[in-house]
Amino acid sequence: MSIWIVRANPSQFRIHDFIRDYGFVEYRQTIKKMKEGDIVYLYITGDDKRVEYKMVVERANIPLSEAFDDSSYSLENPPSGNDLDYCIRYKKIARVETDELCYKKLVEHGFNYTMQSDRPVNEETEAYIESVFKKKTISKNREWAMKAIPVLVRWAQATWDQPHYYSQLKIAIGHNTNRLGGVMGRVHDIIKELGERTGEKIPTLNGLVQDKSTGLPNDGFVIVIDDYKKEMPNDLKRSIVRVCNEKAHQYDWSWVLKELGLEPAKVISEEKLSKLKVSAYGRGGEGEEHKALKEYIHNHPESIGIKGIKFSETEHDLLSGDRLDVFFDCKSIHYAIEVKPKTSPEDDIIRGVFQCVKYKAVMDAMRVADNGKYENKTLLVLGGEMPDSARQMANDLNIQYIECFPLK
């Protein structure tokens, strides 16, 4: 096995995005001596000028006709020439982001080349790089993955058939990043490793998170499921993802959480749930702010993005005996609006989320009764901010909401 340092230019190719999405990268093969199993450290040129990735050669001497189509990530045309007629695939092992692996530090630890071309690595430099990787390896992704797994299990158990987005997972685990690909990759690795260690066939959790624009997991899902191909029609992809998610829903995850030393992800504690149930009774009458907010929305539906109204009403009665704050009939869509003023406590806002769930179910039942051909939607409108617990619950239950509504 040989060790190499290979340059990667982010101004020519979106290297970070591609590795995040796929877990590997392919380049034109410039070093003919490279072979499968060799270790490659990717040196990021441009502003960073440091080693960031540890990779392994997964495939060498790949004919261009068999190369992975990564053109959507390219920022420049690929090089051409008879000596570059083959590609080589590097599979990600780990990533670090530290100036301890900048060019100056490499030189201090035995690296005696310039970085004008790809280079072999001597034992001293390799030992130093490895020590940094062991110390700094993005175990952070594993930490975030361990936070994500209980959330994904909750989604699998309760709302597997509803859309959950990467932005929602980011909020649920408190991770301020736009790159969750690495975290989801670690989720897959952790579940796979546990399955191999215990001999259990554990379903994937990765299909539960989707991209808003496609309603599908990111392209990295091709690594998770063998039958899932990038070139498939989206409808077929959705069918495969749904089967995966249904398997996750039917699975007993309790032993997995226990084996990993994780607690179930509860948005609302048992104590809070008990308090909500008790405080649901005996509430007072309508306040002035609630009334003003309700009336304004009724008179200005465009303020919440609703148009084409055929009929509208405040205090609209449902067949269950419930009463909607505001109701809009837009012919093809019926809207139930639940209003919570700025003074509403957290408990009441959480209750508003559950009220929206109930209203949607009742309205769907009424549609059956009147043989209607319309869609039912609910919207929670808050005069103030959405508390984190209510936000996560709304995301889990796919309840739309508007916070800090400007009452004019």
Secondary structure, DSSP 8 states (H G I E B T S, - for coil): --EEEEEE-TTTB-HHHHHHHHSEEEEE---TT--TT-EEEEEETTTT-EEEEEEEEEEEEEEGGGS---GGGBSS-----GGG-EEEEEEEEEE---GGGBHHHHHHTT--S-SSS-EE--HHHHHHHHHHHHHHS-HHHHHHHHHHHHHHHHHHHH-TTS--BHHHHHHHHT---S--HHHHHHHHHHHHHHHHHHT-----SGGG-BBTTTTB--TTHHHH-TT--TTS-HHHHHHHHHHHHHHHHHS--HHHHHHTT-----SS-HHHHHHHHHHTSS-----HHHHHHHHHHHH-GGGGT----SEEEEEEE-TTS-EEEEEEE-SSEEEEEEEE-TT--HHHHHHHHHHHHHHHHHHHHHHHHTT---EEEEEEEESS---HHHHHHHHHHT-EEE-S----
